Amino acid sequence: MQKIKIINDKMNKKGISEVIATVITILISLVAISLVWVVVNSIINEPALAPKFDCLDIQINTPIKIEYACYNLETEEFEVTLGRSLDNYYFEDIEFIIGGEEWFCSDNCGNCVILKPNSKKTYFFSTTSAENWEFKEAILKINDCILNAKMVVKC
């Protein structure tokens, strides 16, 4: 009787160790699959895969241009309307310069989003130096490259 109990205990321990080994194998597999997914997903969504461009390229093709730039006397804000062609460029940020003041817009910014291809968007800028607004020029820069400039008019 004693011998049967020892054999049963050994079989139970062997059965338990097989179950534990199976569970550990499954967990390791899930962790490995998760790591592979994170790496592949980050590579796919990384903007480094977007088409590369240089200053001359975007100046010649002009994917984004200032369509209208004005100063609103009621709101005391500059309003700049941009138009974007149907293009494949990826821009991390764009820069606006009006009368020496600079504003940056990027998709990381909460309230400023870069316009999508084949669209128009108006940006509003508050300023502390609105005097002589009629002599100011709105300049659009992307990657330290001046794309377009337009004189500010009254809205």
C-alpha positions as CSV (number, residue, x, y, z in Angstrom):
1,M,0.0,0.0,0.0
2,Q,2.8,2.3,0.9
3,K,4.5,1.7,-2.4
4,I,1.4,2.6,-4.4
5,K,1.1,5.9,-2.5
6,I,4.7,6.8,-3.2
7,I,4.2,6.0,-6.9
8,N,1.0,8.1,-7.0
9,D,2.8,11.1,-5.3
10,K,5.6,10.9,-7.9
11,M,3.1,10.8,-10.7
12,N,1.2,13.8,-9.2
13,K,4.4,15.7,-8.8
14,K,5.4,14.8,-12.4
15,G,2.0,15.9,-13.6
16,I,2.1,19.2,-11.8
17,S,5.6,20.0,-13.1
18,E,4.4,19.3,-16.6
19,V,1.5,21.7,-16.1
20,I,3.9,24.4,-14.6
21,A,6.3,23.9,-17.5
22,T,3.4,24.4,-20.0
23,V,2.1,27.5,-18.3
24,I,5.6,29.0,-18.2
25,T,6.1,28.2,-21.9
26,I,2.8,29.9,-22.8
27,L,3.7,33.0,-20.7
28,I,7.2,33.3,-22.3
29,S,5.5,33.0,-25.8
30,L,3.0,35.7,-25.0
31,V,5.8,38.0,-23.8
32,A,7.9,37.3,-26.9
33,I,4.9,38.0,-29.2
34,S,4.1,41.2,-27.3
35,L,7.7,42.5,-27.7
36,V,7.8,41.7,-31.4
37,W,4.4,43.5,-31.8
38,V,5.8,46.6,-30.0
39,V,8.9,46.7,-32.2
40,V,7.1,46.2,-35.5
41,N,4.3,48.7,-34.6
42,S,6.9,51.4,-33.7
43,I,8.8,50.8,-36.9
44,I,5.6,51.0,-39.0
45,N,4.3,54.1,-37.3
46,E,7.6,55.9,-37.2
47,P,7.7,59.1,-39.4
48,A,11.2,58.2,-40.5
49,L,9.6,56.0,-43.2
50,A,7.9,59.2,-44.7
51,P,9.5,60.5,-47.9
52,K,12.7,62.5,-47.3
53,F,12.9,66.0,-48.7
54,D,15.3,68.9,-48.7
55,C,14.7,72.7,-48.7
56,L,15.0,73.1,-52.4
57,D,12.5,70.2,-53.0
58,I,9.8,71.8,-50.8
59,Q,10.5,75.3,-52.2
60,I,10.0,74.0,-55.8
61,N,7.0,71.9,-55.1
62,T,5.5,74.2,-52.4
63,P,3.2,71.7,-50.7
64,I,2.0,74.4,-48.2
65,K,1.6,78.1,-48.9
66,I,0.1,81.1,-47.3
67,E,-3.1,81.9,-49.1
68,Y,-4.2,84.9,-46.9
69,A,-2.6,86.8,-44.0
70,C,-4.5,89.5,-42.2
71,Y,-4.7,91.4,-38.9
72,N,-8.2,91.4,-37.2
73,L,-8.7,94.7,-35.4
74,E,-11.6,93.4,-33.4
75,T,-9.9,90.3,-31.9
76,E,-6.4,91.8,-32.2
77,E,-5.1,88.6,-33.7
78,F,-3.2,87.7,-36.9
79,E,-5.0,85.3,-39.1
80,V,-3.0,83.2,-41.5
81,T,-4.8,80.8,-43.9
82,L,-2.7,78.0,-45.4
83,G,-3.5,75.8,-48.3
84,R,-1.9,72.4,-48.8
85,S,-1.7,70.5,-52.0
86,L,-2.2,66.7,-52.3
87,D,1.3,65.6,-51.3
88,N,3.1,62.8,-49.5
89,Y,5.3,65.0,-47.3
90,Y,5.4,64.5,-43.5
91,F,6.1,67.6,-41.5
92,E,6.9,67.4,-37.8
93,D,6.2,71.1,-37.3
94,I,5.7,74.3,-39.1
95,E,6.8,77.8,-38.1
96,F,5.1,81.1,-38.5
97,I,7.0,84.4,-38.3
98,I,5.1,87.7,-38.3
99,G,6.9,90.9,-37.6
100,G,9.8,89.1,-35.9
101,E,7.5,87.0,-33.5
102,E,7.6,83.3,-34.0
103,W,5.0,80.6,-33.4
104,F,5.5,76.9,-33.8
105,C,2.8,74.3,-34.7
106,S,3.2,70.6,-34.4
107,D,1.0,67.5,-34.0
108,N,2.5,67.2,-30.5
109,C,1.0,70.5,-29.6
110,G,-2.5,70.2,-28.1
111,N,-4.2,73.2,-29.7
112,C,-2.3,73.5,-33.0
113,V,-2.5,70.8,-35.7
114,I,-0.7,70.7,-39.0
115,L,-3.1,70.8,-41.9
116,K,-3.6,67.5,-43.7
117,P,-2.9,67.1,-47.5
118,N,-5.4,68.7,-49.8
119,S,-6.9,71.0,-47.2
120,K,-7.0,74.6,-46.0
121,K,-6.7,75.8,-42.4
122,T,-6.7,79.2,-40.7
123,Y,-4.4,79.8,-37.8
124,F,-4.9,82.5,-35.2
125,F,-2.0,84.3,-33.4
126,S,-2.3,86.7,-30.5
127,T,0.5,89.2,-30.4
128,T,1.9,91.8,-28.0
129,S,3.2,94.0,-30.8
130,A,0.3,94.8,-33.1
131,E,1.4,98.3,-33.9
132,N,2.3,98.9,-37.5
133,W,0.6,95.6,-38.4
134,E,0.1,96.9,-42.0
135,F,3.9,96.8,-42.6
136,K,4.4,93.2,-41.3
137,E,5.0,90.1,-43.4
138,A,3.8,86.6,-42.6
139,I,6.5,84.0,-43.2
140,L,6.0,80.3,-43.4
141,K,9.0,78.1,-42.5
142,I,9.3,74.3,-42.5
143,N,12.5,72.6,-41.3
144,D,14.3,76.0,-41.3
145,C,13.3,76.5,-44.9
146,I,11.3,79.6,-45.9
147,L,8.4,78.4,-48.1
148,N,6.3,81.4,-48.5
149,A,5.7,85.0,-47.4
150,K,2.8,87.3,-47.7
151,M,2.2,90.9,-46.6
152,V,-0.4,91.2,-43.8
153,V,-3.6,93.1,-44.7
154,K,-6.6,94.2,-42.7
155,C,-9.2,91.4,-42.2
